[in-house]
């Protein structure tokens, strides 16, 4: 037989789990989605950097002795071909890069105190589908990748 006191205690705790869940769930979801979106941000930055490196290398090879580079057209360097190559590499990473996001310097850029390099600079906006939860600059965080390569590697 149960006493009246123990029945009233169990009856009083029926809604406690729902109240606790309602208090903890928003913070937990912010932590989970924030971690996922921050990971996506870092991955996107790394993919953008790898794309810039590939574009700078391709551009440098087109300036060098090998004229069969995807960044060359009719046997010489072509900015249009380089932009197309960079956009193709970026799409392989799942990134959308337009010509307006790419800056090419094939005239001997000064990178880190070293001159005579080609330079590729790519800038995009990282957008998140959950900006109010993770508060990443209202959903658009600018990402920039810069890569330099010797203009005549051969």
C-alpha positions as CSV (number, residue, x, y, z in Angstrom):
1,X,0.0,0.0,0.0
2,X,1.2,3.5,-0.9
3,X,0.8,6.4,1.3
4,X,-1.0,9.5,0.2
5,X,2.2,11.5,0.3
6,X,4.1,9.4,-2.3
7,X,1.2,9.6,-4.8
8,X,1.0,13.4,-4.7
9,X,4.8,13.7,-5.3
10,X,4.6,11.5,-8.4
11,X,1.6,13.3,-9.7
12,X,3.3,16.7,-9.2
13,X,6.3,15.7,-11.4
14,X,4.4,14.7,-14.5
15,X,5.1,18.0,-16.5
16,X,8.6,18.6,-15.2
17,X,10.3,16.8,-18.1
18,X,8.5,18.9,-20.7
19,X,9.4,22.1,-18.9
20,X,13.0,21.2,-18.6
21,X,13.1,20.2,-22.3
22,X,11.5,23.5,-23.3
23,X,14.2,25.4,-21.3
24,X,17.2,23.4,-22.5
25,X,16.2,22.6,-26.2
26,X,16.9,26.1,-27.7
27,X,20.4,26.3,-26.2
28,X,21.1,22.7,-27.3
29,X,19.9,23.4,-30.8
30,X,22.0,26.6,-31.0
31,X,25.1,24.6,-29.9
32,X,24.4,21.8,-32.4
33,X,23.6,24.0,-35.4
34,X,26.3,26.5,-34.5
35,X,28.9,23.7,-34.5
36,X,27.7,22.4,-37.9
37,X,27.7,25.8,-39.5
38,X,31.1,26.8,-38.1
39,X,32.4,23.5,-39.5
40,X,30.8,24.4,-42.9
41,X,32.4,27.8,-42.7
42,X,35.9,26.4,-42.1
43,X,35.4,23.8,-44.9
44,X,34.3,26.4,-47.3
45,X,37.3,28.6,-46.5
46,X,39.7,25.6,-47.1
47,X,38.0,24.7,-50.4
48,X,38.3,28.3,-51.5
49,X,42.0,28.4,-50.6
50,X,42.6,25.2,-52.5
51,X,40.8,26.6,-55.5
52,X,42.9,29.8,-55.4
53,X,46.1,27.7,-55.2
54,X,45.1,25.6,-58.2
55,X,44.2,28.7,-60.2
56,X,47.5,30.4,-59.4
57,X,49.4,27.3,-60.4
58,X,47.5,27.0,-63.6
59,X,48.1,30.7,-64.4
60,X,51.8,30.3,-63.7
61,X,52.1,27.3,-65.9
62,X,50.4,29.1,-68.7
63,X,53.1,31.8,-68.4
64,X,55.9,29.2,-68.4
65,X,57.3,26.8,-71.0
66,X,54.3,24.5,-71.1
67,X,51.6,26.1,-73.2
68,X,49.0,23.2,-72.9
69,X,47.7,24.6,-69.6
70,X,43.9,24.9,-69.2
71,X,44.7,28.6,-68.5
72,X,46.2,29.1,-71.9
73,X,44.4,29.9,-75.1
74,X,46.1,29.8,-78.6
75,X,49.4,29.0,-77.0
76,X,49.5,31.9,-74.5
77,X,48.1,32.9,-71.1
78,X,44.4,33.8,-71.2
79,X,42.5,35.5,-68.3
80,X,39.2,34.2,-69.6
81,X,40.5,30.6,-69.6
82,X,41.9,31.1,-66.1
83,X,38.6,32.4,-64.8
84,X,36.8,29.4,-66.4
85,X,39.3,27.0,-64.9
86,X,38.9,28.5,-61.4
87,X,35.1,28.4,-61.7
88,X,35.3,24.7,-62.7
89,X,37.6,23.8,-59.8
90,X,35.3,25.7,-57.4
91,X,32.2,23.9,-58.7
92,X,34.0,20.6,-58.0
93,X,34.2,21.7,-54.4
94,X,30.5,22.7,-54.5
95,X,31.2,26.4,-54.5
96,X,29.7,29.0,-56.7
97,X,32.3,31.4,-57.9
98,X,31.6,34.1,-60.6
99,X,34.1,36.1,-62.7
100,X,33.3,39.1,-60.5
101,X,34.6,37.2,-57.4
102,X,38.0,36.5,-59.0
103,X,41.0,38.9,-59.2
104,X,44.0,37.9,-61.3
105,X,47.4,39.6,-61.2
106,X,49.6,38.1,-63.9
107,X,52.0,41.0,-64.1
108,X,54.3,40.1,-61.2
109,X,52.5,40.5,-57.9
110,X,54.2,41.2,-54.6
111,X,53.2,38.4,-52.3
112,X,54.7,38.3,-48.8
113,X,57.7,40.5,-49.8
114,X,58.5,38.3,-52.9
115,X,58.0,39.9,-56.3
116,X,57.6,38.3,-59.7
117,X,54.7,36.1,-58.7
118,X,51.2,35.5,-60.2
119,X,48.4,36.1,-57.8
120,X,44.8,34.8,-57.6
121,X,42.4,36.4,-55.1
122,X,38.9,34.9,-54.7
123,X,36.2,36.5,-52.5
124,X,32.8,35.0,-51.9
125,X,30.0,35.4,-49.3
126,X,29.3,32.4,-47.1
127,X,25.6,32.1,-46.5
128,X,24.0,29.9,-43.8
129,X,20.5,28.6,-43.9
130,X,20.1,29.2,-40.2
131,X,21.4,32.8,-39.6
132,X,19.2,33.6,-36.6
133,X,20.4,30.5,-34.8
134,X,24.1,30.8,-35.3
135,X,24.3,34.6,-35.7
136,X,27.0,34.6,-38.5
137,X,26.8,38.2,-39.6
138,X,23.1,37.9,-40.5
139,X,23.9,34.9,-42.8
140,X,26.6,36.4,-45.1
141,X,30.2,36.1,-44.0
142,X,32.8,37.3,-46.5
143,X,35.5,34.7,-47.2
144,X,38.8,35.6,-49.1
145,X,41.5,33.3,-50.4
146,X,44.8,34.6,-51.9
147,X,47.4,32.3,-53.5
148,X,50.7,33.2,-55.2
149,X,52.9,31.1,-57.5
150,X,56.2,31.8,-59.3
151,X,55.3,33.2,-62.7
152,X,57.9,30.9,-64.5
153,X,58.2,27.7,-62.5
154,X,60.3,25.9,-65.1
